[in-house]
Protein backbone atom coordinates (compact mmCIF):
# COMPACT_ATOMS: atom_id res chain seq x y z
CA UNK A 1 0.00 0.00 0.00
CA UNK A 2 1.56 3.32 -1.03
CA UNK A 3 2.06 5.94 1.65
CA UNK A 4 2.32 9.64 0.80
CA UNK A 5 4.26 12.28 2.63
CA UNK A 6 2.19 15.16 4.05
CA UNK A 7 1.62 17.76 1.33
CA UNK A 8 2.36 15.31 -1.48
CA UNK A 9 0.70 16.09 -4.81
CA UNK A 10 -1.51 13.45 -6.37
CA UNK A 11 -2.70 13.77 -9.96
CA UNK A 12 -5.42 11.76 -11.65
CA UNK A 13 -7.25 12.22 -14.92
CA UNK A 14 -10.42 14.27 -14.64
CA UNK A 15 -12.16 11.51 -16.56
CA UNK A 16 -11.71 8.98 -13.76
CA UNK A 17 -12.28 11.28 -10.78
CA UNK A 18 -15.59 10.35 -9.17
CA UNK A 19 -15.54 12.47 -6.02
CA UNK A 20 -13.37 15.01 -4.23
CA UNK A 21 -13.67 15.06 -0.45
CA UNK A 22 -12.65 17.99 1.74
CA UNK A 23 -13.46 19.03 5.28
CA UNK A 24 -16.25 21.15 3.75
CA UNK A 25 -18.07 18.38 1.91
CA UNK A 26 -18.05 16.02 -1.03
CA UNK A 27 -17.96 17.19 -4.65
CA UNK A 28 -19.45 14.62 -6.99
CA UNK A 29 -17.78 14.96 -10.38
CA UNK A 30 -18.56 11.89 -12.45
CA UNK A 31 -21.06 12.42 -15.28
CA UNK A 32 -21.14 16.19 -14.70
CA UNK A 33 -20.59 18.97 -17.21
CA UNK A 34 -17.52 21.17 -16.80
CA UNK A 35 -19.73 23.92 -15.34
CA UNK A 36 -21.27 21.49 -12.84
CA UNK A 37 -17.84 20.16 -11.87
CA UNK A 38 -16.58 23.69 -11.23
CA UNK A 39 -19.65 24.55 -9.13
CA UNK A 40 -19.32 21.35 -7.11
CA UNK A 41 -15.62 21.94 -6.45
CA UNK A 42 -16.19 25.54 -5.38
CA UNK A 43 -18.89 24.34 -2.98
CA UNK A 44 -16.33 22.23 -1.07
CA UNK A 45 -13.52 24.81 -1.09
CA UNK A 46 -12.61 26.79 2.02
CA UNK A 47 -15.29 29.50 2.50
CA UNK A 48 -12.65 32.25 2.45
CA UNK A 49 -11.77 31.36 -1.16
CA UNK A 50 -15.18 30.64 -2.69
CA UNK A 51 -15.94 34.19 -3.86
CA UNK A 52 -12.62 34.50 -5.68
CA UNK A 53 -13.00 31.03 -7.18
CA UNK A 54 -16.48 31.96 -8.48
CA UNK A 55 -15.11 35.19 -9.92
CA UNK A 56 -12.32 33.34 -11.73
CA UNK A 57 -14.69 30.60 -12.91
CA UNK A 58 -17.05 33.20 -14.38
CA UNK A 59 -14.16 34.91 -16.12
CA UNK A 60 -12.89 31.73 -17.77
CA UNK A 61 -16.17 29.93 -18.38
CA UNK A 62 -18.25 32.73 -19.86
CA UNK A 63 -15.81 34.76 -21.96
Backbone as CSV, one residue per row, in Angstrom:
resi,resn,N_x,N_y,N_z,CA_x,CA_y,CA_z,C_x,C_y,C_z
1,UNK,0.844,-1.170,0.000,0.000,0.000,0.000,0.893,1.238,0.000
2,UNK,0.718,2.123,-0.980,1.558,3.323,-1.031,1.223,4.287,0.102
3,UNK,2.235,4.948,0.589,2.059,5.943,1.646,2.641,7.251,1.137
4,UNK,1.880,8.325,1.273,2.318,9.635,0.800,2.830,10.475,1.953
5,UNK,3.785,11.313,1.641,4.258,12.280,2.625,3.225,13.398,2.744
6,UNK,3.105,14.032,3.913,2.187,15.157,4.045,2.495,16.232,3.002
7,UNK,1.456,16.735,2.350,1.623,17.756,1.331,1.969,17.228,-0.041
8,UNK,2.032,15.904,-0.190,2.362,15.311,-1.482,1.264,15.634,-2.495
9,UNK,1.650,15.791,-3.743,0.703,16.087,-4.812,0.312,14.782,-5.495
10,UNK,-0.987,14.629,-5.695,-1.513,13.452,-6.374,-2.291,13.935,-7.591
11,UNK,-2.003,13.391,-8.735,-2.697,13.772,-9.963,-3.412,12.571,-10.546
12,UNK,-4.659,12.791,-10.947,-5.417,11.764,-11.651,-6.166,12.448,-12.793
13,UNK,-6.496,11.686,-13.784,-7.246,12.216,-14.916,-8.627,12.671,-14.464
14,UNK,-9.085,13.788,-15.008,-10.419,14.273,-14.637,-11.500,13.308,-15.084
15,UNK,-11.178,12.458,-16.051,-12.165,11.513,-16.555,-12.411,10.343,-15.613
16,UNK,-11.505,10.099,-14.678,-11.713,8.979,-13.758,-11.996,9.445,-12.337
17,UNK,-12.015,10.753,-12.119,-12.281,11.275,-10.780,-13.777,11.245,-10.518
18,UNK,-14.175,10.495,-9.523,-15.588,10.350,-9.174,-16.006,11.396,-8.153
19,UNK,-15.219,11.544,-7.095,-15.540,12.473,-6.018,-14.273,13.113,-5.471
20,UNK,-14.434,14.334,-4.963,-13.369,15.008,-4.230,-13.934,15.304,-2.855
21,UNK,-13.209,14.893,-1.826,-13.675,15.056,-0.452,-12.772,16.050,0.270
22,UNK,-13.379,17.051,0.887,-12.648,17.994,1.738,-13.365,18.076,3.073
23,UNK,-12.801,18.857,3.986,-13.463,19.025,5.276,-14.770,19.810,5.160
24,UNK,-15.038,20.359,3.963,-16.254,21.149,3.748,-17.316,20.402,2.958
25,UNK,-17.060,19.163,2.599,-18.067,18.376,1.911,-17.490,17.476,0.836
26,UNK,-18.400,16.935,0.044,-18.053,16.015,-1.032,-18.523,16.614,-2.352
27,UNK,-17.616,16.713,-3.316,-17.960,17.190,-4.649,-18.059,15.983,-5.570
28,UNK,-19.261,15.709,-6.039,-19.453,14.618,-6.986,-19.147,15.152,-8.387
29,UNK,-18.255,14.466,-9.095,-17.781,14.959,-10.382,-18.140,14.076,-11.566
30,UNK,-18.302,12.810,-11.336,-18.561,11.890,-12.450,-19.891,12.215,-13.115
31,UNK,-19.884,12.170,-14.437,-21.060,12.416,-15.280,-21.623,13.827,-15.084
32,UNK,-20.741,14.793,-14.820,-21.139,16.192,-14.697,-20.523,16.980,-15.844
33,UNK,-21.170,18.067,-16.222,-20.590,18.966,-17.211,-19.431,19.710,-16.561
34,UNK,-18.628,20.395,-17.364,-17.522,21.169,-16.803,-18.071,22.219,-15.842
35,UNK,-19.124,22.900,-16.222,-19.726,23.920,-15.344,-20.178,23.300,-14.018
36,UNK,-20.825,22.166,-14.059,-21.272,21.492,-12.841,-20.096,21.063,-11.984
37,UNK,-19.030,20.581,-12.612,-17.839,20.162,-11.873,-17.229,21.350,-11.141
38,UNK,-17.139,22.483,-11.840,-16.585,23.691,-11.231,-17.448,24.114,-10.042
39,UNK,-18.745,24.155,-10.221,-19.649,24.555,-9.133,-19.524,23.618,-7.935
40,UNK,-19.439,22.320,-8.201,-19.316,21.352,-7.107,-17.996,21.496,-6.370
41,UNK,-16.912,21.756,-7.104,-15.618,21.937,-6.450,-15.571,23.224,-5.628
42,UNK,-16.151,24.289,-6.140,-16.189,25.542,-5.375,-16.986,25.352,-4.086
43,UNK,-18.038,24.565,-4.154,-18.889,24.342,-2.975,-18.148,23.661,-1.830
44,UNK,-17.070,22.922,-2.128,-16.330,22.231,-1.070,-14.981,22.883,-0.786
45,UNK,-14.747,24.053,-1.383,-13.523,24.805,-1.095,-13.679,25.544,0.232
46,UNK,-12.580,26.000,0.791,-12.613,26.792,2.022,-13.481,28.028,1.776
47,UNK,-14.383,28.356,2.698,-15.290,29.498,2.503,-14.579,30.816,2.196
48,UNK,-13.381,31.011,2.707,-12.650,32.253,2.446,-12.259,32.407,0.978
49,UNK,-12.228,31.327,0.223,-11.770,31.359,-1.160,-12.885,31.212,-2.185
50,UNK,-14.092,30.925,-1.742,-15.180,30.636,-2.688,-15.528,31.820,-3.583
51,UNK,-15.584,33.025,-3.039,-15.939,34.188,-3.861,-14.924,34.402,-4.976
52,UNK,-13.654,34.322,-4.655,-12.618,34.501,-5.679,-12.650,33.366,-6.699
53,UNK,-12.897,32.159,-6.248,-12.999,31.031,-7.180,-14.176,31.222,-8.134
54,UNK,-15.317,31.694,-7.620,-16.476,31.959,-8.483,-16.172,33.059,-9.491
55,UNK,-15.482,34.091,-9.032,-15.110,35.192,-9.920,-14.228,34.672,-11.056
56,UNK,-13.220,33.888,-10.710,-12.324,33.335,-11.728,-13.050,32.363,-12.652
57,UNK,-13.933,31.551,-12.089,-14.691,30.602,-12.907,-15.560,31.349,-13.910
58,UNK,-16.213,32.398,-13.471,-17.045,33.197,-14.384,-16.204,33.815,-15.476
59,UNK,-15.046,34.293,-15.133,-14.164,34.910,-16.125,-13.758,33.895,-17.204
60,UNK,-13.383,32.716,-16.813,-12.891,31.728,-17.767,-13.983,30.933,-18.452
61,UNK,-15.124,30.773,-17.819,-16.175,29.932,-18.382,-17.122,30.703,-19.303
62,UNK,-17.220,31.999,-19.131,-18.251,32.729,-19.862,-17.705,33.734,-20.851
63,UNK,-16.381,33.820,-21.001,-15.806,34.761,-21.959,-15.101,34.032,-23.069
